[in-house]
Amino acid sequence: MTTPQLDGLPFAKGHGCQNSFLLLPDPAGCLDLTPDEIRRLADTHTGAGADGILRVVRCTATPEAAAMAGAAEWFMDYRNADGSLGAMCGNGIRLFARYLVDAGHCAPGTLAIATRAGVRHVRVPPESDGAQGQVSVVMGSPAFPGPDHITIVAAGRRWPATHVDMGNPHAVVFVDDLADAGTLHVPPTTEPADAYPHGFTTEFVAVRGPGHLALRVHERGVGETRACGTGACAAVAAHRRRAHDTRAADYRVDLLGGRLHVAVAGDGTMTLAGPAVITAHGVIGLPGSVESTDPLWELEGVR
């Protein structure tokens, strides 16, 4: 059941490396989303299903982003699937930019987008440049706020963790085998218990070779996700810190949903790149109105 403010609202759905999102266009800032509405929309079985919700609103239309209006036109109001606010989302902001271009709000190229973690610059390539849908975002430099001694507990096992902040909090642990993390049906816990007062996302990382990592992610407010853009950056940051590596380098990061690329500049700035695809458009609360943008659906007559 939808609420009056959502009933009949258009939406788009898409993913970045199978990390899925609903996009709610609200350029004039009319929506006042409640945590319960977010949870209903994100629910896989009774809602539209998504790892997160992206409200597409102009900076000038929301007090939260008004101070950034001089630097960016659009604000990414990101909500976790449990209804909580999110400061930053690497795959989400890449999909957000893809939506702005596909919807005709912005031309391809570099877009400035405001987030709760500040303004980020995203490049959506024109179709003619052969980038095959790869959208990139300059993520900035990682921070290591500590505490220095954190332990992650999951699947009956314990690992030392590194606290990496990419605009949102991450606990990165290194494992011999990604299966060591268990089913991840239960959120990992930390010692000390107050190490992350606002929650955290956990990355279980296996080093595959030079410049090549693989990871599984338990995302706060969601559970295990197919990919996490900030998590990929956090994993690279923790790996480099552990190796005392400060050189510019490119990394491949394999996740359940595919591969992301993280380029690290000499000053530590990270750029995240990967696929970002709008898969469907629909209207909330109106049965039978979802229309896929995937040409395979049209070929197979699924309309």
C-alpha positions as semicolon CSV with decimal commas, in nm:
position;residue;x (nm);y (nm);z (nm)
1;M;0,000;0,000;0,000
2;T;0,136;0,342;-0,094
3;T;0,087;0,673;0,084
4;P;-0,091;0,970;-0,077
5;Q;0,231;1,158;-0,158
6;L;0,374;0,856;-0,340
7;D;0,065;0,722;-0,515
8;G;0,101;0,788;-0,887
9;L;0,461;0,913;-0,856
10;P;0,685;0,825;-1,155
11;F;1,008;0,644;-1,081
12;A;1,305;0,491;-1,256
13;K;1,500;0,183;-1,155
14;G;1,856;0,093;-1,236
15;H;2,182;-0,048;-1,111
16;G;2,554;0,008;-1,090
17;C;2,729;-0,329;-1,110
18;Q;2,400;-0,489;-0,992
19;N;2,382;-0,256;-0,690
20;S;2,017;-0,156;-0,741
21;F;1,838;0,175;-0,681
22;L;1,505;0,347;-0,726
23;L;1,521;0,706;-0,850
24;L;1,236;0,937;-0,749
25;P;1,223;1,260;-0,954
26;D;1,139;1,550;-0,723
27;P;1,299;1,859;-0,883
28;A;1,084;2,106;-0,686
29;G;1,146;1,936;-0,351
30;C;0,783;1,845;-0,279
31;L;0,843;1,501;-0,127
32;D;0,898;1,454;0,244
33;L;0,991;1,087;0,256
34;T;0,949;0,897;0,581
35;P;1,165;0,599;0,683
36;D;0,856;0,377;0,662
37;E;0,787;0,486;0,303
38;I;1,149;0,415;0,209
39;R;1,135;0,068;0,363
40;R;0,811;-0,010;0,177
41;L;0,952;0,102;-0,158
42;A;1,281;-0,081;-0,113
43;D;1,127;-0,409;-0,001
44;T;1,203;-0,681;-0,255
45;H;0,878;-0,872;-0,202
46;T;0,614;-0,606;-0,136
47;G;0,771;-0,296;-0,292
48;A;0,966;-0,215;-0,606
49;G;1,283;-0,362;-0,456
50;A;1,615;-0,180;-0,426
51;D;1,933;-0,151;-0,221
52;G;1,870;0,222;-0,184
53;I;1,650;0,515;-0,283
54;L;1,775;0,823;-0,471
55;R;1,555;1,133;-0,461
56;V;1,643;1,362;-0,753
57;V;1,599;1,720;-0,630
58;R;1,744;2,058;-0,721
59;C;1,976;2,210;-0,461
60;T;1,771;2,528;-0,460
61;A;1,459;2,330;-0,367
62;T;1,586;2,175;-0,044
63;P;1,737;2,354;0,258
64;E;1,975;2,062;0,313
65;A;2,160;2,137;-0,012
66;A;2,098;2,511;-0,055
67;A;2,456;2,599;0,045
68;M;2,586;2,388;-0,245
69;A;2,359;2,546;-0,507
70;G;2,642;2,761;-0,639
71;A;2,851;2,454;-0,716
72;A;2,587;2,202;-0,827
73;E;2,234;2,211;-0,966
74;W;2,120;1,870;-0,841
75;F;2,125;1,707;-0,497
76;M;2,135;1,330;-0,444
77;D;1,912;1,262;-0,144
78;Y;2,028;0,908;-0,071
79;R;1,839;0,677;0,167
80;N;1,944;0,331;0,277
81;A;1,690;0,052;0,235
82;D;1,612;0,062;0,607
83;G;1,500;0,425;0,576
84;S;1,812;0,584;0,726
85;L;1,994;0,875;0,562
86;G;2,311;0,810;0,364
87;A;2,586;1,063;0,304
88;M;2,749;0,909;-0,001
89;C;2,701;0,618;-0,243
90;G;2,953;0,553;-0,519
91;N;2,731;0,338;-0,740
92;G;2,426;0,546;-0,657
93;I;2,580;0,876;-0,767
94;R;2,698;0,722;-1,093
95;L;2,345;0,598;-1,164
96;F;2,204;0,934;-1,053
97;A;2,419;1,108;-1,316
98;R;2,318;0,854;-1,581
99;Y;1,954;0,928;-1,503
100;L;2,003;1,305;-1,533
101;V;2,157;1,261;-1,879
102;D;1,905;1,003;-2,000
103;A;1,613;1,217;-1,878
104;G;1,747;1,521;-2,063
105;H;1,821;1,728;-1,752
106;C;2,194;1,741;-1,830
107;A;2,417;1,690;-2,131
108;P;2,679;1,413;-2,133
109;G;3,013;1,514;-1,988
110;T;3,116;1,609;-1,636
111;L;2,833;1,682;-1,390
112;A;2,867;1,839;-1,045
113;I;2,630;1,663;-0,802
114;A;2,573;1,761;-0,441
115;T;2,561;1,496;-0,168
116;R;2,558;1,497;0,211
117;A;2,933;1,431;0,186
118;G;2,985;1,735;-0,039
119;V;2,995;1,797;-0,414
120;R;3,123;1,517;-0,636
121;H;3,206;1,532;-1,008
122;V;3,072;1,254;-1,227
123;R;3,152;1,193;-1,592
124;V;2,886;1,041;-1,816
125;P;3,048;0,981;-2,154
126;P;2,865;1,052;-2,478
127;E;2,762;0,739;-2,665
128;S;3,008;0,819;-2,942
129;D;3,325;0,794;-2,732
130;G;3,322;0,415;-2,704
131;A;3,320;0,404;-2,322
132;Q;3,049;0,135;-2,331
133;G;2,841;0,286;-2,055
134;Q;3,120;0,333;-1,802
135;V;3,037;0,621;-1,569
136;S;3,309;0,756;-1,339
137;V;3,308;0,971;-1,026
138;V;3,590;1,149;-0,846
139;M;3,551;1,019;-0,492
140;G;3,818;1,226;-0,319
141;S;4,076;1,087;-0,077
142;P;4,003;0,829;0,192
143;A;4,024;0,913;0,561
144;F;4,127;0,679;0,841
145;P;3,948;0,814;1,149
146;G;4,019;0,518;1,377
147;P;4,003;0,385;1,640
148;D;4,320;0,196;1,556
149;H;4,219;-0,137;1,702
150;I;3,885;-0,260;1,570
151;T;3,774;-0,621;1,550
152;I;3,499;-0,747;1,319
153;V;3,305;-1,054;1,431
154;A;3,111;-1,258;1,171
155;A;3,035;-1,626;1,108
156;G;3,187;-1,712;1,446
157;R;3,524;-1,567;1,346
158;R;3,719;-1,252;1,431
159;W;3,936;-1,028;1,214
160;P;4,122;-0,700;1,267
161;A;3,957;-0,420;1,070
162;T;4,054;-0,083;0,928
163;H;3,810;0,207;0,958
164;V;3,801;0,385;0,622
165;D;3,578;0,686;0,560
166;M;3,478;0,752;0,197
167;G;3,206;0,999;0,293
168;N;3,044;0,704;0,472
169;P;3,195;0,460;0,726
170;H;3,354;0,126;0,632
171;A;3,517;-0,159;0,821
172;V;3,762;-0,338;0,591
173;V;3,895;-0,684;0,676
174;F;4,125;-0,909;0,474
175;V;4,042;-1,278;0,440
176;D;4,206;-1,578;0,276
177;D;3,878;-1,685;0,115
178;L;3,562;-1,479;0,058
179;A;3,360;-1,773;0,189
180;D;3,513;-1,712;0,533
181;A;3,256;-1,435;0,585
182;G;2,975;-1,692;0,599
183;T;2,624;-1,623;0,475
184;L;2,617;-1,260;0,596
185;H;2,252;-1,307;0,691
186;V;2,340;-1,149;1,026
187;P;2,516;-0,810;1,033
188;P;2,880;-0,825;1,148
189;T;2,952;-0,671;1,488
190;T;3,248;-0,471;1,613
191;E;3,469;-0,460;1,916
192;P;3,465;-0,207;2,070
193;A;3,089;-0,188;2,021
194;D;3,094;0,193;1,991
195;A;3,357;0,206;1,716
196;Y;3,092;0,310;1,462
197;P;2,823;0,516;1,636
198;H;2,634;0,572;1,307
199;G;2,662;0,218;1,171
200;F;2,904;0,080;0,915
201;T;2,946;-0,119;0,596
202;T;3,181;-0,418;0,606
203;E;3,411;-0,528;0,324
204;F;3,563;-0,877;0,327
205;V;3,860;-0,852;0,090
206;A;4,075;-1,113;-0,080
207;V;4,389;-1,004;-0,265
208;R;4,395;-1,174;-0,607
209;G;4,719;-1,024;-0,734
210;P;4,891;-0,692;-0,803
211;G;4,622;-0,427;-0,856
212;H;4,346;-0,687;-0,824
213;L;4,106;-0,729;-0,529
214;A;3,786;-0,926;-0,478
215;L;3,532;-0,856;-0,206
216;R;3,197;-0,925;-0,051
217;V;3,002;-0,647;0,114
218;H;2,755;-0,630;0,400
219;E;2,603;-0,285;0,360
220;R;2,453;-0,107;0,658
221;G;2,077;-0,087;0,641
222;V;2,061;-0,340;0,356
223;G;2,251;-0,666;0,407
224;E;2,481;-0,830;0,156
225;T;2,474;-0,638;-0,171
226;R;2,596;-0,731;-0,517
227;A;2,837;-0,435;-0,520
228;C;2,936;-0,121;-0,332
229;G;3,124;0,166;-0,493
230;T;3,246;0,336;-0,175
231;G;3,329;-0,013;-0,045
232;A;3,550;-0,082;-0,346
233;C;3,736;0,243;-0,278
234;A;3,763;0,164;0,093
235;A;3,906;-0,179;0,015
236;V;4,169;-0,027;-0,214
237;A;4,253;0,235;0,048
238;A;4,300;-0,023;0,324
239;H;4,506;-0,246;0,094
240;R;4,737;0,042;0,003
241;R;4,773;0,147;0,366
242;R;4,862;-0,208;0,467
243;A;5,125;-0,224;0,190
244;H;5,254;0,130;0,261
245;D;5,193;0,207;-0,106
246;T;5,160;0,573;-0,205
247;R;5,219;0,543;-0,580
248;A;4,958;0,626;-0,842
249;A;4,794;0,302;-0,955
250;D;4,487;0,143;-1,112
251;Y;4,292;-0,137;-0,946
252;R;4,039;-0,396;-1,057
253;V;3,782;-0,480;-0,791
254;D;3,566;-0,788;-0,845
255;L;3,232;-0,809;-0,666
256;L;2,934;-1,042;-0,688
257;G;2,772;-0,810;-0,944
258;G;3,072;-0,755;-1,166
259;R;3,386;-0,544;-1,183
260;L;3,455;-0,187;-1,075
261;H;3,772;0,011;-1,143
262;V;3,945;0,239;-0,894
263;A;4,218;0,476;-1,014
264;V;4,435;0,634;-0,744
265;A;4,624;0,953;-0,829
266;G;4,958;1,052;-0,681
267;D;4,786;1,275;-0,426
268;G;4,561;0,990;-0,312
269;T;4,246;1,106;-0,493
270;M;4,033;0,813;-0,604
271;T;3,818;0,785;-0,916
272;L;3,560;0,506;-0,932
273;A;3,433;0,374;-1,267
274;G;3,191;0,107;-1,378
275;P;2,857;0,039;-1,546
276;A;2,546;0,244;-1,461
277;V;2,226;0,137;-1,632
278;I;1,863;0,251;-1,615
279;T;1,655;-0,065;-1,654
280;A;1,291;0,041;-1,609
281;H;1,045;0,326;-1,564
282;G;0,715;0,302;-1,383
283;V;0,455;0,467;-1,163
284;I;0,417;0,389;-0,794
285;G;0,086;0,241;-0,688
286;L;-0,057;0,185;-1,035
287;P;-0,050;-0,189;-1,115
288;G;0,069;-0,290;-1,459
289;S;0,233;0,043;-1,538
290;V;0,599;-0,061;-1,519
291;E;0,757;-0,039;-1,863
292;S;1,107;-0,175;-1,909
293;T;1,369;0,017;-2,104
294;D;1,567;-0,302;-2,163
295;P;1,540;-0,390;-2,536
296;L;1,546;-0,761;-2,447
297;W;1,211;-0,719;-2,279
298;E;1,068;-0,570;-2,597
299;L;1,214;-0,848;-2,809
300;E;1,058;-1,109;-2,585
301;G;0,724;-0,932;-2,569
302;V;0,737;-0,874;-2,195
303;R;0,545;-0,546;-2,164
